Amino acid sequence: MVAAEENPESFFAAAPPLRDADAFAARLAEFLARNSAGIREGGRRRIVCVTSGGTTVPLEQRCVRYIDNFSSGHRGAASTEYFLKAGYAVIFLNRRGSCQPYCRFLPDDSFLKFFDVDAESKVQVAECHAPVVKKAIGDYCKAIEGGSLLKVPFTTIFEYLQLLKLVATSISSIGPRGMFYLAAAVSDFYVPWDSMAKHKIQSGGGPLDMRLSQVPKMLSMLRNQWAPLAFCISFKLETDPDILIQKADMALNKYKMNIVVANLLATYKEEVIIVTDKERSTIRKINKDEDLEMQMIKILSQNHSKYICGITNECNQSPD
Amino acid sequence: MVAAEENPESFFAAAPPLRDADAFAARLAEFLARNSAGIREGGRRRIVCVTSGGTTVPLEQRCVRYIDNFSSGHRGAASTEYFLKAGYAVIFLNRRGSCQPYCRFLPDDSFLKFFDVDAESKVQVAECHAPVVKKAIGDYCKAIEGGSLLKVPFTTIFEYLQLLKLVATSISSIGPRGMFYLAAAVSDFYVPWDSMAKHKIQSGGGPLDMRLSQVPKMLSMLRNQWAPLAFCISFKLETDPDILIQKADMALNKYKMNIVVANLLATYKEEVIIVTDKERSTIRKINKDEDLEMQMIKILSQNHSKYICGITNECNQSPD
């Protein structure tokens, strides 16, 4: 345990290997090549990795029970839409079954797969839903066909961190034009695979005592080794307002994040605080029909521009 | 903890109160009145409570983290369809977001709400999906309009057990014509509400030690107090074949179940073992397009008939 907490590499060494890792690496390379190549109007293409949804921690190798983190994935899905609109290419690293871009007002992502959208984009749905459904399908197809959105699903903490490492080490090739928007709710504690019960834990023997190890803090790895020049934004979600800012500042300094977005479970849809080493600015939802993410992505994109400018002197450029 | 383990009532006393309990009780009473009243062809109406999906165990009162049980809810959803087909009225006590009756081949239940099915039942979907989608919507509407299906969602172990108790004490009014088909994956361990962390558990302090209390075995309450005459079928899911039958026999005797359905995580879709005090019969899937639940419900319904006959002398009757 202690070893894993001190040394992230031993976490990876002990983790169950990623399925289809080679196939994913190939898809990722193809996506990065297509989107980072060439000069786009207003400057070279930026690529953001948006992580979204909660990770699970299996309690048994043949998993019946697991610990999960609350996260609808709504923030990550909404942010992905606004990053694409702002001209970013987006790697959407998302929890299987969590909220998907352009599907926030639809029952489910796979919903889309069940429709034919013809020339007149006729969709047989109830009148009241028709407009939003048509728009969602239109925007979704545009993003997919444009090749600027790559969706990558995960479920467990083991899958998530291995995928994040693969993405990060690849994105490092575009230096400061790469961004990490780490909105996923990542487990703080886990049961190392090798010390995990092989079969379903049996009840009947009185209370169950569990010792969970700390998940190594991968933000340091991301910042210092995987993608040292990338613009990194992490999130701090708390339920206790008294410790929120203090925790955000800690994350900012300890992991050298460029920005920490601080929010409370009770109000995260209405208000966030953007924390940098220079300032703290609170963003509030203005009207209920507007996504808070619209304002957030605008500000974060501007900060990213300044950052790129400072490092490469490619200044005064819009993302696309 | 110890108290809660020995005395189920203290579990309920300490549980967070059910939301809209009165509204639910009213819906339940109305459903039971409609479906238990009157003589149906071949005998009086039977009512089964099908429980489905996994329960969650919150680790914090303002829940960010929780322990979940693996269960797609496919078995409960499929069984509900066959119980309805066999003439039962069904109370479908299901995990929010789990697999829903008639939607097993659809992306999501709420999917249905997005369609208009007109006179020609025209639905604008891809040709290949059109038939299954149309059939699903047709069967679903029939069951809902017929008033013989009541869907009741839950998420936490606290909601599940309080709802089960409400249903059971109500169904007891129809004696042996009531059935419980307990397919839900119910947590064995939980954190009592009053001993639960109020805020998000903080990381950084090294490993996390958790003591989980045993959930009181409510099958005894169901059998002995809530619905003493109901026909009770419980499930035993294991990952280790060596202990499966032994665990099933234990459940049968300890909780006086009428039937225990034993299955292994690796093969539960292809094979189950029906365990009674008289016999053990293995049911296997014959062809891949056929639901195992079709055979299961036929056999369970026959056993239910014998049971009713033995108690009330209402014999040789089909469920409807």
Interface residues (C-beta under 8 A of the other chain):
Chain A: M1 E5 T56 L59 E60 R62 C63 V64 R65 Y66 I67 D68 N69 F70 L106 P107 D108 D109 S110 F111 K113 F114 F115 D116 K122 V123 Q124 V125 A126 H129 V133 A185 S187 D188 F189 H199 K200 I201 S203 G204 G206 P207 L208 D209 M210 R211 L212 S213 Q214 V215 L237 E238 T239 D240 L265 A266
Chain B: M1 E5 T56 L59 E60 R62 C63 V64 R65 Y66 I67 D68 N69 F70 L106 P107 D108 D109 S110 F111 K113 F114 F115 D116 K122 V123 Q124 V125 A126 E127 H129 V133 A185 S187 D188 F189 H199 K200 I201 S203 G204 G206 P207 L208 D209 M210 R211 L212 S213 Q214 L237 E238 T239 D240 L265 A266
